[in-house]
Amino acid sequence: MYAIAAFAGVRWGEIGRLRWEDIKEKEIVVRAVAAKTRSRRIVEISENLQAFLRPPYKPPRSLERRRRRSEREAGLTPWRNNCLRHSFISYLFAISRDENKTTAMAGE
């Protein structure tokens, strides 16, 4: 969950609606029914994200509860919603300098 949020910039709510078949070898397909914007988009899987993804990915039933519990058990201050997504978008744009690519991957 955290790897997809950090290295693909997918929103928490969208991660909770992903299915394993949405995660391909080189991309994640965020279906329109799963996307906040109700628009299908393709997100490239970077090498660092690929290292974290191992089948079968199955989002937990209560993603938010599991995330909060994980943060609490790790002694982390609760994170702001979608903070990893915001970081991903900032870093992607800083590296690529390609506004169209960044917008397409972020689903803005």
BATOR-610000 format. One record per residue (C-alpha): residue in one letter; z, x, y. Coordinates in steps of 0.001 Angstrom, whole numbers, padded with zeros to 6 digits, always signed. Layout:
N
aZXY...
***
This chain:
108
m+000000+000000+000000y+001025+002688+002452a-001941+004906+001580i-004413+002081+002211a-002735+001283+005533a-002570+004935+006619f-005890+006273+005345a-008121+003181+005600g-006576+001312+008521v-006407-001989+006657r-003912-004499+008080w-000776-005303+006024g-001810-008930+005688e-005241-007878+004438i-003755-005432+001921g-001748-008287+000468r-004959-010238-000136l-006971-007379-001678r-007965-007522-005320w-008656-004488-007490e-012346-005379-007620d-012416-005076-003793i-011632-001371-004120k-014756+000485-005159e-015247+004192-005795k-016291+005012-002216e-015300+001920-000218i-012949-000998+000181v-014574-004371+000710v-012374-006530+002899r-013681-009996+002058a-014049-012543+004868v-011335-014722+003286a-008969-011727+003287a-009808-010425+006767k-007841-011416+009843t-011092-011836+011757r-012657-013820+008877s-015504-011347+008914r-016346-009203+005875r-016233-005454+006435i-016635-002253+004469v-014070+000532+004863e-014930+004011+003606i-012466+005626+001210s-011587+009114+002410e-010777+011939-000001n-007077+011758+000828l-006971+008005+000110q-008926+008495-003102a-006151+010790-004343f-003655+007920-004043l-005714+005144-005606r-005270+004723-009317p-006309+001530-011145p-005144-001059-011386y-004151-001745-007784k-002343-005049-007672p-000751-006160-004413p+002818-007373-004953r+003513-011054-004483s+005778-010449-001518l+004248-007431+000149e+006375-007683+003289r+009649-007906+001362r+008711-004925-000808r+007692-002886+002244r+010976-003598+004063r+013005-002770+000942s+011110+000509+000422e+011726+001509+004032r+015413+000609+003792e+015876+002514+000507a+014132+005556+001988g+016437+005410+005010l+013538+004794+007389t+013803+002859+010590p+011720-000298+010079w+008152+000375+011154r+006292-001781+013610n+003739-004042+012015n+000391-002276+011463c+001582+001013+012994l-000266+003006+010295r-003436+001056+011060h-003154+001907+014766s-002671+005587+013954f-005648+005521+011583i-007910+004030+014255s-006788+006573+016859y-007296+009531+014526l-010633+008256+013209f-011995+007953+016725a-010582+011353+017721i-012293+012992+014749s-015603+011096+014738r-016043+010299+018447d-018116+007407+017104e-016999+004149+018665n-019363+002023+016533k-018129+003531+013251t-014503+003157+014320t-014998-000456+015357a-016855-001292+012148m-014170+000219+009919a-011340-001360+011919g-012913-004794+011916e-012278-005335+015597
***
